[in-house]
């Protein structure tokens, strides 16, 4: 397994996984190096029947809502990144 920056690639079977060539990416919570099997936890996707697919406004309004959601998400991730860096 090799690590470059924040991306890890390699044979997941060697790490106890079931797939080869899996690439993982992320931000470490603490500085340093760790060697261990990678465990990926995944949440099952929400069934389409539970997702409101009706438009909540005009296409322009929908685009504005999507952009606001992306901006809010970016801000939350930046704040989390700064907190992780401070705590490290």
N, CA, C and O atoms as CSV, one atom per row, in Angstrom:
chain,resi,resn,atom,element,x,y,z
A,1,UNK,N,N,0.845,-1.170,0.000
A,1,UNK,CA,C,0.000,0.000,0.000
A,1,UNK,C,C,0.893,1.237,0.000
A,1,UNK,O,O,1.903,1.274,0.704
A,2,UNK,N,N,0.528,2.243,-0.784
A,2,UNK,CA,C,1.313,3.474,-0.832
A,2,UNK,C,C,0.440,4.656,-0.473
A,2,UNK,O,O,-0.767,4.651,-0.714
A,3,UNK,N,N,1.062,5.667,0.103
A,3,UNK,CA,C,0.328,6.877,0.478
A,3,UNK,C,C,0.984,8.076,-0.176
A,3,UNK,O,O,2.201,8.244,-0.095
A,4,UNK,N,N,0.182,8.911,-0.826
A,4,UNK,CA,C,0.670,10.145,-1.427
A,4,UNK,C,C,-0.241,11.260,-0.972
A,4,UNK,O,O,-1.424,11.268,-1.312
A,5,UNK,N,N,0.284,12.201,-0.211
A,5,UNK,CA,C,-0.568,13.280,0.298
A,5,UNK,C,C,-1.635,12.707,1.190
A,5,UNK,O,O,-1.329,12.011,2.158
A,6,UNK,N,N,-2.890,12.988,0.880
A,6,UNK,CA,C,-3.975,12.465,1.706
A,6,UNK,C,C,-4.689,11.308,1.025
A,6,UNK,O,O,-5.777,10.916,1.447
A,7,UNK,N,N,-4.091,10.763,-0.019
A,7,UNK,CA,C,-4.725,9.678,-0.748
A,7,UNK,C,C,-3.952,8.391,-0.548
A,7,UNK,O,O,-2.730,8.368,-0.698
A,8,UNK,N,N,-4.644,7.331,-0.213
A,8,UNK,CA,C,-4.028,6.032,-0.034
A,8,UNK,C,C,-4.545,5.110,-1.117
A,8,UNK,O,O,-5.751,5.028,-1.349
A,9,UNK,N,N,-3.629,4.413,-1.784
A,9,UNK,CA,C,-4.036,3.461,-2.802
A,9,UNK,C,C,-3.318,2.152,-2.554
A,9,UNK,O,O,-2.276,2.130,-1.900
A,10,UNK,N,N,-3.845,1.096,-3.054
A,10,UNK,CA,C,-3.163,-0.177,-2.928
A,10,UNK,C,C,-4.134,-1.326,-3.016
A,10,UNK,O,O,-5.293,-1.159,-3.393
A,11,UNK,N,N,-3.644,-2.494,-2.662
A,11,UNK,CA,C,-4.445,-3.702,-2.722
A,11,UNK,C,C,-5.211,-3.843,-1.420
A,11,UNK,O,O,-4.623,-4.161,-0.387
A,12,UNK,N,N,-6.496,-3.613,-1.456
A,12,UNK,CA,C,-7.304,-3.652,-0.243
A,12,UNK,C,C,-7.356,-5.055,0.339
A,12,UNK,O,O,-7.559,-5.222,1.542
A,13,UNK,N,N,-7.171,-6.085,-0.520
A,13,UNK,CA,C,-7.178,-7.439,0.013
A,13,UNK,C,C,-6.031,-7.641,0.976
A,13,UNK,O,O,-6.169,-8.374,1.955
A,14,UNK,N,N,-4.892,-7.001,0.717
A,14,UNK,CA,C,-3.750,-7.118,1.610
A,14,UNK,C,C,-4.049,-6.469,2.952
A,14,UNK,O,O,-3.450,-6.833,3.964
A,15,UNK,N,N,-4.962,-5.522,2.972
A,15,UNK,CA,C,-5.334,-4.834,4.207
A,15,UNK,C,C,-6.587,-5.445,4.832
A,15,UNK,O,O,-7.161,-4.875,5.760
A,16,UNK,N,N,-7.010,-6.602,4.325
A,16,UNK,CA,C,-8.172,-7.261,4.892
A,16,UNK,C,C,-9.470,-6.914,4.197
A,16,UNK,O,O,-10.526,-7.395,4.609
A,17,UNK,N,N,-9.431,-6.103,3.167
A,17,UNK,CA,C,-10.644,-5.734,2.439
A,17,UNK,C,C,-10.923,-6.720,1.334
A,17,UNK,O,O,-10.169,-7.675,1.148
A,18,UNK,N,N,-11.981,-6.506,0.608
A,18,UNK,CA,C,-12.362,-7.444,-0.423
A,18,UNK,C,C,-12.136,-6.966,-1.839
A,18,UNK,O,O,-12.351,-7.733,-2.777
A,19,UNK,N,N,-11.708,-5.715,-2.035
A,19,UNK,CA,C,-11.544,-5.184,-3.375
A,19,UNK,C,C,-10.108,-4.731,-3.574
A,19,UNK,O,O,-9.462,-4.249,-2.645
A,20,UNK,N,N,-9.622,-4.890,-4.785
A,20,UNK,CA,C,-8.275,-4.413,-5.115
A,20,UNK,C,C,-8.365,-3.034,-5.751
A,20,UNK,O,O,-9.353,-2.713,-6.411
A,21,UNK,N,N,-7.336,-2.223,-5.553
A,21,UNK,CA,C,-7.259,-0.932,-6.221
A,21,UNK,C,C,-8.203,0.112,-5.671
A,21,UNK,O,O,-8.598,1.021,-6.401
A,22,UNK,N,N,-8.576,0.014,-4.413
A,22,UNK,CA,C,-9.472,0.985,-3.808
A,22,UNK,C,C,-8.658,2.198,-3.378
A,22,UNK,O,O,-7.625,2.047,-2.727
A,23,UNK,N,N,-9.105,3.394,-3.732
A,23,UNK,CA,C,-8.429,4.629,-3.333
A,23,UNK,C,C,-9.241,5.302,-2.245
A,23,UNK,O,O,-10.441,5.529,-2.400
A,24,UNK,N,N,-8.573,5.623,-1.137
A,24,UNK,CA,C,-9.219,6.311,-0.035
A,24,UNK,C,C,-8.630,7.701,0.073
A,24,UNK,O,O,-7.442,7.898,-0.183
A,25,UNK,N,N,-9.448,8.661,0.448
A,25,UNK,CA,C,-8.980,10.030,0.576
A,25,UNK,C,C,-9.623,10.648,1.797
A,25,UNK,O,O,-10.769,10.345,2.129
A,26,UNK,N,N,-8.876,11.522,2.470
A,26,UNK,CA,C,-9.472,12.166,3.626
A,26,UNK,C,C,-8.471,13.028,4.352
A,26,UNK,O,O,-7.362,13.258,3.870
A,27,UNK,N,N,-8.865,13.501,5.509
A,27,UNK,CA,C,-8.025,14.351,6.332
A,27,UNK,C,C,-7.795,13.613,7.637
A,27,UNK,O,O,-8.734,13.158,8.290
A,28,UNK,N,N,-6.526,13.504,8.004
A,28,UNK,CA,C,-6.189,12.862,9.257
A,28,UNK,C,C,-6.608,13.718,10.438
A,28,UNK,O,O,-6.592,14.946,10.354
A,29,UNK,N,N,-6.978,13.082,11.530
A,29,UNK,CA,C,-7.373,13.816,12.724
A,29,UNK,C,C,-6.169,14.154,13.590
A,29,UNK,O,O,-6.266,14.990,14.488
A,30,UNK,N,N,-5.048,13.518,13.330
A,30,UNK,CA,C,-3.829,13.789,14.097
A,30,UNK,C,C,-2.631,13.548,13.187
A,30,UNK,O,O,-2.700,12.723,12.276
A,31,UNK,N,N,-1.535,14.263,13.427
A,31,UNK,CA,C,-0.356,14.048,12.593
A,31,UNK,C,C,0.256,12.671,12.869
A,31,UNK,O,O,0.082,12.113,13.952
A,32,UNK,N,N,0.966,12.137,11.890
A,32,UNK,CA,C,1.639,10.864,12.087
A,32,UNK,C,C,1.291,9.873,11.005
A,32,UNK,O,O,0.618,10.185,10.023
A,33,UNK,N,N,1.780,8.660,11.224
A,33,UNK,CA,C,1.574,7.589,10.256
A,33,UNK,C,C,0.937,6.410,10.975
A,33,UNK,O,O,1.318,6.082,12.098
A,34,UNK,N,N,-0.020,5.783,10.338
A,34,UNK,CA,C,-0.646,4.589,10.896
A,34,UNK,C,C,-0.687,3.519,9.817
A,34,UNK,O,O,-0.975,3.806,8.655
A,35,UNK,N,N,-0.400,2.298,10.205
A,35,UNK,CA,C,-0.478,1.178,9.283
A,35,UNK,C,C,-1.466,0.190,9.878
A,35,UNK,O,O,-1.223,-0.387,10.938
A,36,UNK,N,N,-2.583,0.000,9.186
A,36,UNK,CA,C,-3.627,-0.899,9.660
A,36,UNK,C,C,-4.605,-1.142,8.535
A,36,UNK,O,O,-4.627,-0.396,7.556
A,37,UNK,N,N,-5.413,-2.175,8.664
A,37,UNK,CA,C,-6.453,-2.388,7.655
A,37,UNK,C,C,-7.410,-1.197,7.614
A,37,UNK,O,O,-7.741,-0.623,8.652
A,38,UNK,N,N,-7.841,-0.838,6.438
A,38,UNK,CA,C,-8.801,0.249,6.273
A,38,UNK,C,C,-10.205,-0.318,6.390
A,38,UNK,O,O,-10.530,-1.321,5.754
A,39,UNK,N,N,-11.026,0.312,7.191
A,39,UNK,CA,C,-12.421,-0.087,7.342
A,39,UNK,C,C,-13.278,1.053,6.816
A,39,UNK,O,O,-13.197,2.177,7.313
A,40,UNK,N,N,-14.081,0.771,5.833
A,40,UNK,CA,C,-14.943,1.781,5.235
A,40,UNK,C,C,-16.371,1.515,5.679
A,40,UNK,O,O,-16.932,0.452,5.413
A,41,UNK,N,N,-16.951,2.498,6.361
A,41,UNK,CA,C,-18.337,2.402,6.783
A,41,UNK,C,C,-19.176,3.193,5.801
A,41,UNK,O,O,-18.865,4.347,5.505
A,42,UNK,N,N,-20.215,2.597,5.303
A,42,UNK,CA,C,-21.054,3.276,4.323
A,42,UNK,C,C,-22.502,3.240,4.791
A,42,UNK,O,O,-22.952,2.266,5.395
A,43,UNK,N,N,-23.207,4.295,4.509
A,43,UNK,CA,C,-24.620,4.379,4.822
A,43,UNK,C,C,-25.389,4.026,3.564
A,43,UNK,O,O,-25.062,4.491,2.472
A,44,UNK,N,N,-26.394,3.216,3.721
A,44,UNK,CA,C,-27.220,2.857,2.574
A,44,UNK,C,C,-27.884,4.116,2.030
A,44,UNK,O,O,-28.326,4.965,2.803
A,45,UNK,N,N,-27.956,4.243,0.711
A,45,UNK,CA,C,-28.599,5.425,0.133
A,45,UNK,C,C,-30.074,5.485,0.511
A,45,UNK,O,O,-30.719,4.454,0.703
A,46,UNK,N,N,-30.594,6.688,0.614
A,46,UNK,CA,C,-32.003,6.889,0.920
A,46,UNK,C,C,-32.829,6.447,-0.282
A,46,UNK,O,O,-32.565,6.872,-1.406
A,47,UNK,N,N,-33.809,5.614,-0.056
A,47,UNK,CA,C,-34.655,5.208,-1.184
A,47,UNK,C,C,-35.282,6.426,-1.845
A,47,UNK,O,O,-35.659,7.380,-1.164
A,48,UNK,N,N,-35.393,6.399,-3.141
A,48,UNK,CA,C,-35.926,7.524,-3.908
A,48,UNK,C,C,-37.331,7.893,-3.458
A,48,UNK,O,O,-37.724,9.055,-3.560
A,49,UNK,N,N,-38.089,6.932,-2.966
A,49,UNK,CA,C,-39.460,7.204,-2.537
A,49,UNK,C,C,-39.494,8.154,-1.339
A,49,UNK,O,O,-40.514,8.802,-1.105
A,50,UNK,N,N,-38.392,8.252,-0.571
A,50,UNK,CA,C,-38.355,9.103,0.608
A,50,UNK,C,C,-37.782,10.487,0.314
A,50,UNK,O,O,-37.725,11.327,1.211
A,51,UNK,N,N,-37.365,10.736,-0.899
A,51,UNK,CA,C,-36.763,12.008,-1.276
A,51,UNK,C,C,-37.809,12.855,-1.988
A,51,UNK,O,O,-38.440,12.403,-2.942
A,52,UNK,N,N,-37.988,14.090,-1.517
A,52,UNK,CA,C,-38.943,14.996,-2.156
A,52,UNK,C,C,-38.342,15.474,-3.470
A,52,UNK,O,O,-37.358,16.214,-3.469
A,53,UNK,N,N,-38.916,15.064,-4.572
A,53,UNK,CA,C,-38.386,15.422,-5.882
A,53,UNK,C,C,-39.184,16.533,-6.556
A,53,UNK,O,O,-38.875,16.942,-7.676
A,54,UNK,N,N,-40.210,17.015,-5.864
A,54,UNK,CA,C,-41.002,18.100,-6.446
A,54,UNK,C,C,-40.223,19.413,-6.328
A,54,UNK,O,O,-39.650,19.698,-5.277
A,55,UNK,N,N,-40.199,20.206,-7.391
A,55,UNK,CA,C,-39.522,21.501,-7.325
A,55,UNK,C,C,-40.140,22.377,-6.237
A,55,UNK,O,O,-41.351,22.350,-6.016
A,56,UNK,N,N,-39.294,23.152,-5.564
A,56,UNK,CA,C,-39.762,24.052,-4.507
A,56,UNK,C,C,-39.842,25.488,-5.003
A,56,UNK,O,O,-40.090,26.405,-4.220
A,57,UNK,N,N,-39.634,25.686,-6.286
A,57,UNK,CA,C,-39.700,27.019,-6.868
A,57,UNK,C,C,-39.311,26.957,-8.326
A,57,UNK,O,O,-39.261,25.884,-8.926
A,58,UNK,N,N,-39.037,28.116,-8.890
A,58,UNK,CA,C,-38.616,28.187,-10.285
A,58,UNK,C,C,-37.209,27.606,-10.411
A,58,UNK,O,O,-36.521,27.451,-9.402
A,59,UNK,N,N,-36.766,27.282,-11.625
A,59,UNK,CA,C,-35.400,26.786,-11.792
A,59,UNK,C,C,-34.349,27.738,-11.207
A,59,UNK,O,O,-33.366,27.288,-10.618
A,60,UNK,N,N,-34.554,29.042,-11.367
A,60,UNK,CA,C,-33.615,30.017,-10.800
A,60,UNK,C,C,-33.589,29.957,-9.278
A,60,UNK,O,O,-32.528,30.051,-8.661
A,61,UNK,N,N,-34.776,29.798,-8.675
A,61,UNK,CA,C,-34.857,29.687,-7.212
A,61,UNK,C,C,-34.216,28.392,-6.724
A,61,UNK,O,O,-33.531,28.375,-5.701
A,62,UNK,N,N,-34.442,27.320,-7.457
A,62,UNK,CA,C,-33.825,26.034,-7.115
A,62,UNK,C,C,-32.303,26.128,-7.190
A,62,UNK,O,O,-31.602,25.606,-6.324
A,63,UNK,N,N,-31.799,26.788,-8.219
A,63,UNK,CA,C,-30.353,26.961,-8.368
A,63,UNK,C,C,-29.798,27.786,-7.211
A,63,UNK,O,O,-28.737,27.461,-6.677
A,64,UNK,N,N,-30.488,28.829,-6.821
A,64,UNK,CA,C,-30.056,29.670,-5.698
A,64,UNK,C,C,-30.013,28.852,-4.404
A,64,UNK,O,O,-29.065,28.970,-3.628
A,65,UNK,N,N,-31.036,28.025,-4.170
A,65,UNK,CA,C,-31.055,27.175,-2.980
A,65,UNK,C,C,-29.898,26.190,-3.000
A,65,UNK,O,O,-29.272,25.950,-1.967
A,66,UNK,N,N,-29.609,25.622,-4.154
A,66,UNK,CA,C,-28.494,24.669,-4.268
A,66,UNK,C,C,-27.164,25.370,-3.992
A,66,UNK,O,O,-26.303,24.829,-3.297
A,67,UNK,N,N,-27.002,26.574,-4.539
A,67,UNK,CA,C,-25.756,27.323,-4.307
A,67,UNK,C,C,-25.614,27.701,-2.832
A,67,UNK,O,O,-24.511,27.647,-2.289
A,68,UNK,N,N,-26.708,28.082,-2.179
A,68,UNK,CA,C,-26.663,28.405,-0.752
A,68,UNK,C,C,-26.279,27.169,0.067
A,68,UNK,O,O,-25.501,27.260,1.016
A,69,UNK,N,N,-26.831,26.021,-0.309
A,69,UNK,CA,C,-26.495,24.788,0.401
A,69,UNK,C,C,-25.027,24.442,0.217
A,69,UNK,O,O,-24.371,24.023,1.171
A,70,UNK,N,N,-24.501,24.608,-0.985
A,70,UNK,CA,C,-23.076,24.344,-1.230
A,70,UNK,C,C,-22.198,25.305,-0.437
A,70,UNK,O,O,-21.188,24.891,0.131
A,71,UNK,N,N,-22.569,26.583,-0.393
A,71,UNK,CA,C,-21.805,27.570,0.381
A,71,UNK,C,C,-21.809,27.212,1.867
A,71,UNK,O,O,-20.771,27.282,2.525
A,72,UNK,N,N,-22.967,26.831,2.394
A,72,UNK,CA,C,-23.069,26.471,3.811
A,72,UNK,C,C,-22.242,25.221,4.113
A,72,UNK,O,O,-21.593,25.137,5.155
A,73,UNK,N,N,-22.269,24.265,3.210
A,73,UNK,CA,C,-21.483,23.043,3.387
A,73,UNK,C,C,-20.002,23.352,3.359
A,73,UNK,O,O,-19.245,22.843,4.185
A,74,UNK,N,N,-19.576,24.185,2.413
A,74,UNK,CA,C,-18.168,24.563,2.326
A,74,UNK,C,C,-17.725,25.253,3.616
A,74,UNK,O,O,-16.649,24.958,4.136
A,75,UNK,N,N,-18.542,26.163,4.133
A,75,UNK,CA,C,-18.209,26.871,5.373
A,75,UNK,C,C,-18.092,25.893,6.537
A,75,UNK,O,O,-17.165,25.990,7.341
A,76,UNK,N,N,-19.024,24.959,6.630
A,76,UNK,CA,C,-18.976,23.963,7.700
A,76,UNK,C,C,-17.714,23.117,7.619
A,76,UNK,O,O,-17.088,22.830,8.640
A,77,UNK,N,N,-17.341,22.722,6.419
A,77,UNK,CA,C,-16.130,21.906,6.241
A,77,UNK,C,C,-14.877,22.699,6.567
A,77,UNK,O,O,-13.940,22.156,7.152
A,78,UNK,N,N,-14.842,23.973,6.200
A,78,UNK,CA,C,-13.693,24.812,6.542
A,78,UNK,C,C,-13.557,24.961,8.054
A,78,UNK,O,O,-12.453,24.868,8.592
A,79,UNK,N,N,-14.677,25.194,8.742
A,79,UNK,CA,C,-14.654,25.319,10.196
A,79,UNK,C,C,-14.185,24.013,10.840
A,79,UNK,O,O,-13.390,24.034,11.779
A,80,UNK,N,N,-14.671,22.891,10.342
A,80,UNK,CA,C,-14.261,21.590,10.865
A,80,UNK,C,C,-12.776,21.355,10.625
A,80,UNK,O,O,-12.073,20.860,11.507
A,81,UNK,N,N,-12.299,21.707,9.442
A,81,UNK,CA,C,-10.886,21.557,9.110
A,81,UNK,C,C,-10.015,22.388,10.043
A,81,UNK,O,O,-8.975,21.920,10.507
A,82,UNK,N,N,-10.439,23.624,10.320
A,82,UNK,CA,C,-9.684,24.485,11.229
A,82,UNK,C,C,-9.680,23.907,12.643
A,82,UNK,O,O,-8.656,23.951,13.325
A,83,UNK,N,N,-10.811,23.368,13.088
A,83,UNK,CA,C,-10.888,22.787,14.426
A,83,UNK,C,C,-9.968,21.574,14.523
A,83,UNK,O,O,-9.267,21.406,15.520
A,84,UNK,N,N,-9.967,20.743,13.510
A,84,UNK,CA,C,-9.102,19.559,13.512
A,84,UNK,C,C,-7.642,19.986,13.561
A,84,UNK,O,O,-6.847,19.391,14.288
A,85,UNK,N,N,-7.283,21.012,12.791
A,85,UNK,CA,C,-5.908,21.495,12.773
A,85,UNK,C,C,-5.518,22.062,14.142
A,85,UNK,O,O,-4.389,21.862,14.589
A,86,UNK,N,N,-6.436,22.766,14.811
A,86,UNK,CA,C,-6.163,23.326,16.132
A,86,UNK,C,C,-5.981,22.235,17.179
A,86,UNK,O,O,-5.135,22.349,18.066
A,87,UNK,N,N,-6.778,21.183,17.069
A,87,UNK,CA,C,-6.751,20.096,18.061
A,87,UNK,C,C,-5.582,19.140,17.844
A,87,UNK,O,O,-5.240,18.368,18.740
A,88,UNK,N,N,-4.969,19.185,16.671
A,88,UNK,CA,C,-3.890,18.239,16.370
A,88,UNK,C,C,-2.610,18.597,17.078
A,88,UNK,O,O,-1.606,17.900,16.930
